Amino acid sequence: MKATDSADLLEWRRIVAYGAPGVGAGYMYLLLTLYVMKFSTDVLLIAPAVMGTIFGISRIWDAVSDPLAGYFSDRTLSRLGRRRSWLLASILPIAISFVMVFSPPSSMSGTSLSLWMAVAIILFYSAMTVFIVPHMSLGAELTSNYHERSRLYGLRHIAFTAGSILALISMQIFINAEREGATVVRDRTFELSLFAAVVTAGLIAYAVINLRERPDFQGRATGNPFLVLMHIWRNVHARLLMIVTFIENVGGAAIGDGAEHGAGQRFDDQRLGQNIFDAHPFLVLRVRVEAAVEGILGRDHGEVARGGAVFGHVLARHDAIEIGEHGAALA
């Protein structure tokens, strides 16, 4: 084995430290996707159209905040490194905003309650961007060994899945609590959201303490982000993955909302469809874009596109220089 390869091997404690925050992030993401709409409409009595608009705005903001977080993270100069400093900065905003989503003041109602939920949800997704984008980039920078990167991202995916399973359990707890009244639901959501916030904060702090950034990656900021985007867009495979990511972010929440409504109570087909559409007018855009992709590339490509959404997210987070270097190979 070459010396350079040996230097790229990671200890298991580093791999675990990298993947551990995924448990908390996976839990929070899925719980917001599956339960917040039901919590807001059935417990807080906010109109579905209002919540749908809030989620739609948060998705649009994500399209702006994600590249901005990557751009500024690339240019960060800190003793902790350009990625871990952002992970550290995300701890309090993630914890506070997650508790805010599930613990609005009981004295609020109407417009003030809707504004509270809007601020809390958009703040949560913004805080998660501060964590997720540098965290994904850090995985590619901890080692240049392909197999070690696979171990890193593989464990991260396992951690996200574990968090998602815990979120499903919590969702069932909340649905059961609804039979006892809104006050009981509010108590349960506050308790579990506070517990999740503390655990997630601890896992991110654990990663910050135990991971070390490689000095050869510091200061490797890319050029003009718009020029980098155009360079990536010229690659047909990268372009397809960007389209997939757009489709997934615009319409993904609508599927989750339909699923959580169906889990909480029975609907006839017409009412379920109307609830989904009322909550997410952006769903029609997803359907039309998917139809366009399938029309241009064929149905098989459309199915592969949807199935490869996660891979698209991973590739999109890699260092722009690295994507440029391997663009020819992809083509």
N, C-alpha and C positions, 0 to 999 in steps of 0.2 A: 504493500500500500504506500502511496506517495505521501510525503511529509505534509503536503498541502491538504490532502484528503484527511489525514489524521487530525489536523488542526480544525477541520470543519466538523468533526464528530461532536455531538452534543451529549452531555450527561443527562440521565433521565430526570434528575431534579430540575434541570433547566427546561426540559420539554414539559414536565408537569406544571412548572411555574408559568410557562407560556399559555398552556391550555386551560388552567384552572379558572380564570375569569369568565370563560365561556359558559360555565354552569349558571352564573348569575345573569349574564347577558342573555342567554337563551331563555331563561325563565322569564325575565322581564319583557323581552320582545314578544314571546308567544302569548303571555298573559294580556298584554295590551292589544294584540291582534285579535284574540279570541273573546275577551271578556269586557273590555272597556266600553264597547258600543252597547252591550246589554246592560252593563252597570249604569251607564249614562242615561239610557232611555227608560229602563224599567225601575231603577232605584232613584236616580236623581231627577227623572221625568223631563229630560232635555229632548227636544224634537230630533228624530233621526236625521232629518235634512241638515240641521245645524251641526250635528256631530260628523256627518259625512263631509260637510264643507271644511270642518276643522281638520279632519284627516287628509282631505285632498290638499289643503294648503301646506300641511306638514310634509307631504310627499314632494310637492313642488319645491319647498324650501330645501329638502334633502338633496335635490338635484343641484342646488347652488352650494350648499354647505359642504358636501362631500369633497368636491375638488378644491374648495378653499382650504379645508382642513389639511388635505394632502399638500397643497402648495406651501402653506405656512409651516407645516411640520417639516418639510424638506429643508426649510431655511432656518430652522430653530438652532441656536447655539446655546448649549447648556451643559453644565457639569454632568447632569444625568443622561445626556444624549438627546438627540432630536425626536426620539419616539417616546422614551420613558417619561420625559417631562410632561408630555401631553397626557399620558396615561394617569400620571399623578394628578394633573389638573382636572381630570374628568371625574374623580372620585366623589367629591361633594355635590356637584351639579347632578350627577346621575342619581345619587341617593335621595337628595332633596326633591327633585322633580318626580321621581317614581312615587314617593310617598304623597306628594301633592296630587297626583292623578287620582289616587284611590282614597284621599282624605280631604275632600273639599269641606269647608266650614258648614256645619248644619244650618247656620243662620242665613246662608246664601240661597237665592232662588232666581229664576228668570235670567235676565241679561247678565247680571254679575256672576252667576254660577257658570253660564256659558263662557264668559270671558276667562274665568278661573281655569276651566278645563282646556280652553284654547291655549292659554299661556303654559299650563302644566304639560300638555302633550307636545307642543312645539319645543319647549325647553328640554323635555326628556329626549326627543329625537336628536336635538342639537347636541346635547351632552353625550349621547351615544355615538354621534359622529366623531366627537373629540376623542372618544376612546377607540372605536372600531377602526377608523381609517389608519391611524398610526400603529395600532396593534397588528392589523393585517400586513402592513408594510414591514413591521419589525420582524415578523416571521420569515420573510424573504431575506432579511439582512443578518439574521443570527448565524446563518451558514450559507455557503454557496453550493453545498452538496445536495443533489436532487433528492436522494433518499432521506436525508435528514429533514429536508423541508417537508417531504411527504409525511414523516412521523409527526412533525410539528402540527401541520394542518389537520392530519388525521385525528390526533388527540384533541385538538380544538373542536373539531366537528363532533366527536364523541361527547365532549363536555357540553356543547350546545344542545345535543340531543337529550342528555340527562336533565339539563335545565328545562327543556321543553316538556319532558314527561312530568316533572314536578309542577310545572305550570298547569298541566291538564288536571292533576290531582287538586291543586288549589282552586281551579275553576269549578270543579265538582263540589268542593266545600262551600264556595260562594253560592252556587245554585241551590244547594240544600238549605243554606241560611236564608234564602229568599222566602222560604215557606214560613219563616218565623218573623218576617217583617223587615222593613228597610233599616231600622236601627241596628238589628243584629248583623245585617250585611255590612253596614258601615263599620261596625266594630271588627268584624272578621277581616275586611279588606285593609283596615288600618294596621291591625296586628301583623298580618302576613306581609304587607308591603314594607312595614318598618323592619321586620326580620330579614326580608330579602335585601333591603337596602344596606343593612349592616353587614350581611354576609358578602354581598357583591363588593362593597367597599374594601372589606378585608382581603378578598381574593385578588382584586386589582393591586392593592398595596403589596401583597405577597409577590405578585409578578414584578412590580417595580423594584423591590428589594433584591430579588433573586436572579433577575436577568441582567446581563451585561451587553451593552451595544459594542459592536466592533468599530474601532477607530477609523478603519479604512472606508467606512460608509458615511462618516460624518462630513458634512459640507458638500455632499454630492448632489446639490440641488440641480434640477433640470432647468431648461431655459423657459422661454415664454410658454405658459400652460396652453394657450390657444394654438400655438404652433405645434406643440406636442400632441394636442388633440387631433389636429388635422393630419399629422403624421400617422397616428393610430387609425384614423378614419379611412385612410387610403388602403389599409389592409382589409381584405374582404372578410376574413374570419374574425378579426377584432371588431369590425363594424357590425357583424351579425351578433356578437356577444353584447355589444353596447345596446343594440336594439332590444335584445332579450332582457337586459337589465332595466331598460326603460319600461317595457311592458310589465315586468314583474313588480316594479315599484308602484306604477300607476294603478294597477288592478288587483294586486295581491290582497290588499286589505278587505276588498269586497267579499272574497271567498271566505275569509276568516269570519267576517260578520255574519254571513249566511249560515255558517256552520255553528257559531255560538248561539244564534237565535233558534236554530233547529234543535240544539242540545238542551236548551232551557225550556222550550215549550213546543207544541205541535202546531204546524201551519198547513193550510192547504197550499197547493202549488202556486196559485195566483197570489195569495197574500205573501208567501215567502219571497216570491219574485219581486213583488212591489216593495217590500221592506228593503231588500237588497238594493234595488234601484234608487229608492228614496234616500237611503243612507249614502250611496256612492254613485252619483251621476257620472263620475269619472270611469265607471265600469264600461260604459258604452264605448269610450275611447280605446280601452284595452281590447275589447272584442273586435273593433274595426282594425286596429293595428295588427292583431294576430291574424285576422283574415287577409290583410294585405301581405303579411310575411308569407303566409301559406300560398297565396295566389302567385307571388313572385318566385318563391323558392320551391314550391311543392309542399304537399301535406307532410311528408316525412321530415322535411327540414323544420316545419313548424313544430312538430312534436319534439324533435331533438332540441329545438330552441328552448321550449318550455322546460324540458327535462334537464337542460344544461345551465339553468339560471344560476345555480350556486357556483358552478365552475366559472361562469362569467364574472361573478362578483370577485372571486379569488384572483382571476387574471387581471381584472381592472385595478386591483390594489397593488400589483407589482410595480417596482420602480420603473418609471417611464423610460429610462435609459435602457433597462433590460428588455423591455418590450420592443424598443427600437432595434436592439441588437438581434433579437430573435424574430423580427417581423418577416424577414425573407424566408425563414424556415417554416413559419406558419403558412405563408402563401404557397 
